[in-house]
Amino acid sequence: MKSIIYFIIGFILFLVIKTLYDAGEFKSINPHFEGECISVFGLNGPEDITILKNGIAFISADDRWKTLAENPLQGHIYSYNVNHENPELINLTSNLEIDFHPHGISVFEDSLGNVNVFVVNHVDNIHSIELFKFENEKLVHTNTIKSSLLISPNDIVAINENQFYVTNDHGVSSRLIKTMQDYLQVSNSNVIFYDGTKFNISAIGLRYANGINISSDKKLVYVAETIGKKLSIYSRNEETNELHLINLLKMNSGVDNIEIDEDGNLWIGSHPQMLAFSRHAKDEHKLSPSQVLKVSQDSTHNYVFDEIYLNNGESLSGSSVSAIQKKNILIGAVFADHFLHCKY
């Protein structure tokens, strides 16, 4: 009987230590960055950022601490021009007449310069995709798309003006079951595709599918798996929009949103200590380290990654995105009341 008890205790200790190790709890955080950063205040929860070719950034912001406290405030999309000498935040959705709690964001710029904006929206556990047009320095709301397949949408990437991929970071909507699946590292999330009329499932079996983006030629789709700590790379059938897994890159970090620079390199905001991020989500005074990873291809076309930025959370806690344009890097976070504008 004692041997069985010892086995159970040993197994539980093993699971605890493995969970702590997998979450990066034992990592050393040695801050570094080859550049300078300033903090830009005036918004809450700048979770996702993307930058247009002309230098105008769109920032998806929502006060998630207020939402968790069941006192939600209206979220907004802001613009911020990195090419201006003294860029200012501009609220693009101050007059929006729908409840809005934005999450992932994507833009599609056509050959004529028209800009379509796609945003994941969460309102009282009801999820939708909100479509906008960017006209005369304003966002004009054009459509709301809902579906039972939007179970737990996180990020989005547009293919054209009315088609897009979306990640569901979990396969269930229950907060309790989500937490259990995270600790058990269950592969139960997916990627879905909207063809302009309906959604279909494009990829399954991911461990917390989070950020998503697409190559400039629209042939490759990249998905960040936060719990899986890896980047999944899919080939895309341009006729059927089906995804086929062709490569995996182990990142050893809780990878979040993905942005792509003009050379095709991937820039990923990440959580090197995921349990620290969980503690930060419950208490703003508890810091969560911030990390920026750059994924590129070496001379043999193998994917490799470099750590560009690392901080213990004092400058910015809980980094979720790193959008780059030339030497400008905007680093956003899930909960913070600011983002970083860095010169690399």
ChimeraX attribute file (.defattr): number of C-alpha atoms within 10 A of each C-alpha:
attribute: neighborCount
match mode: 1-to-1
recipient: residues
	/A:1	6
	/A:2	7
	/A:3	8
	/A:4	9
	/A:5	10
	/A:6	11
	/A:7	12
	/A:8	12
	/A:9	12
	/A:10	12
	/A:11	12
	/A:12	12
	/A:13	12
	/A:14	12
	/A:15	14
	/A:16	13
	/A:17	14
	/A:18	12
	/A:19	16
	/A:20	16
	/A:21	13
	/A:22	21
	/A:23	23
	/A:24	19
	/A:25	15
	/A:26	11
	/A:27	10
	/A:28	10
	/A:29	15
	/A:30	9
	/A:31	13
	/A:32	13
	/A:33	16
	/A:34	10
	/A:35	13
	/A:36	10
	/A:37	18
	/A:38	13
	/A:39	14
	/A:40	15
	/A:41	12
	/A:42	12
	/A:43	21
	/A:44	22
	/A:45	25
	/A:46	31
	/A:47	30
	/A:48	33
	/A:49	31
	/A:50	26
	/A:51	24
	/A:52	15
	/A:53	11
	/A:54	10
	/A:55	18
	/A:56	18
	/A:57	23
	/A:58	25
	/A:59	30
	/A:60	28
	/A:61	30
	/A:62	27
	/A:63	24
	/A:64	22
	/A:65	20
	/A:66	13
	/A:67	15
	/A:68	11
	/A:69	9
	/A:70	10
	/A:71	10
	/A:72	18
	/A:73	15
	/A:74	16
	/A:75	24
	/A:76	24
	/A:77	27
	/A:78	24
	/A:79	23
	/A:80	20
	/A:81	18
	/A:82	22
	/A:83	14
	/A:84	10
	/A:85	7
	/A:86	8
	/A:87	13
	/A:88	14
	/A:89	17
	/A:90	17
	/A:91	18
	/A:92	18
	/A:93	18
	/A:94	14
	/A:95	10
	/A:96	14
	/A:97	8
	/A:98	12
	/A:99	14
	/A:100	23
	/A:101	24
	/A:102	29
	/A:103	27
	/A:104	27
	/A:105	27
	/A:106	25
	/A:107	24
	/A:108	21
	/A:109	17
	/A:110	11
	/A:111	7
	/A:112	6
	/A:113	9
	/A:114	12
	/A:115	17
	/A:116	22
	/A:117	22
	/A:118	27
	/A:119	27
	/A:120	26
	/A:121	24
	/A:122	18
	/A:123	14
	/A:124	10
	/A:125	11
	/A:126	14
	/A:127	21
	/A:128	22
	/A:129	22
	/A:130	20
	/A:131	21
	/A:132	18
	/A:133	20
	/A:134	16
	/A:135	11
	/A:136	7
	/A:137	10
	/A:138	16
	/A:139	23
	/A:140	18
	/A:141	17
	/A:142	11
	/A:143	11
	/A:144	14
	/A:145	16
	/A:146	14
	/A:147	13
	/A:148	9
	/A:149	19
	/A:150	22
	/A:151	21
	/A:152	24
	/A:153	28
	/A:154	27
	/A:155	28
	/A:156	28
	/A:157	26
	/A:158	24
	/A:159	20
	/A:160	14
	/A:161	18
	/A:162	14
	/A:163	18
	/A:164	20
	/A:165	23
	/A:166	30
	/A:167	32
	/A:168	26
	/A:169	27
	/A:170	27
	/A:171	23
	/A:172	15
	/A:173	16
	/A:174	12
	/A:175	10
	/A:176	10
	/A:177	12
	/A:178	19
	/A:179	12
	/A:180	11
	/A:181	19
	/A:182	18
	/A:183	15
	/A:184	12
	/A:185	17
	/A:186	18
	/A:187	20
	/A:188	19
	/A:189	23
	/A:190	26
	/A:191	26
	/A:192	23
	/A:193	24
	/A:194	20
	/A:195	16
	/A:196	12
	/A:197	8
	/A:198	12
	/A:199	19
	/A:200	14
	/A:201	16
	/A:202	19
	/A:203	18
	/A:204	16
	/A:205	13
	/A:206	27
	/A:207	23
	/A:208	31
	/A:209	33
	/A:210	31
	/A:211	31
	/A:212	28
	/A:213	25
	/A:214	24
	/A:215	13
	/A:216	13
	/A:217	6
	/A:218	13
	/A:219	14
	/A:220	19
	/A:221	20
	/A:222	22
	/A:223	27
	/A:224	29
	/A:225	28
	/A:226	27
	/A:227	27
	/A:228	23
	/A:229	23
	/A:230	22
	/A:231	26
	/A:232	20
	/A:233	21
	/A:234	20
	/A:235	18
	/A:236	18
	/A:237	13
	/A:238	11
	/A:239	6
	/A:240	9
	/A:241	20
	/A:242	16
	/A:243	22
	/A:244	15
	/A:245	14
	/A:246	10
	/A:247	13
	/A:248	14
	/A:249	16
	/A:250	14
	/A:251	21
	/A:252	18
	/A:253	23
	/A:254	27
	/A:255	32
	/A:256	32
	/A:257	32
	/A:258	32
	/A:259	25
	/A:260	22
	/A:261	15
	/A:262	11
	/A:263	8
	/A:264	14
	/A:265	17
	/A:266	24
	/A:267	26
	/A:268	30
	/A:269	30
	/A:270	31
	/A:271	28
	/A:272	30
	/A:273	27
	/A:274	23
	/A:275	17
	/A:276	20
	/A:277	24
	/A:278	14
	/A:279	14
	/A:280	19
	/A:281	20
	/A:282	12
	/A:283	11
	/A:284	13
	/A:285	10
	/A:286	15
	/A:287	20
	/A:288	26
	/A:289	24
	/A:290	29
	/A:291	33
	/A:292	26
	/A:293	22
	/A:294	20
	/A:295	20
	/A:296	16
	/A:297	13
	/A:298	10
	/A:299	6
	/A:300	6
	/A:301	8
	/A:302	10
	/A:303	16
	/A:304	13
	/A:305	18
	/A:306	12
	/A:307	14
	/A:308	16
	/A:309	21
	/A:310	20
	/A:311	21
	/A:312	20
	/A:313	20
	/A:314	11
	/A:315	15
	/A:316	23
	/A:317	30
	/A:318	30
	/A:319	34
	/A:320	29
	/A:321	32
	/A:322	33
	/A:323	25
	/A:324	27
	/A:325	20
	/A:326	12
	/A:327	10
	/A:328	18
	/A:329	22
	/A:330	26
	/A:331	29
	/A:332	31
	/A:333	26
	/A:334	25
	/A:335	25
	/A:336	23
	/A:337	20
	/A:338	22
	/A:339	30
	/A:340	20
	/A:341	20
	/A:342	19
	/A:343	16
	/A:344	15
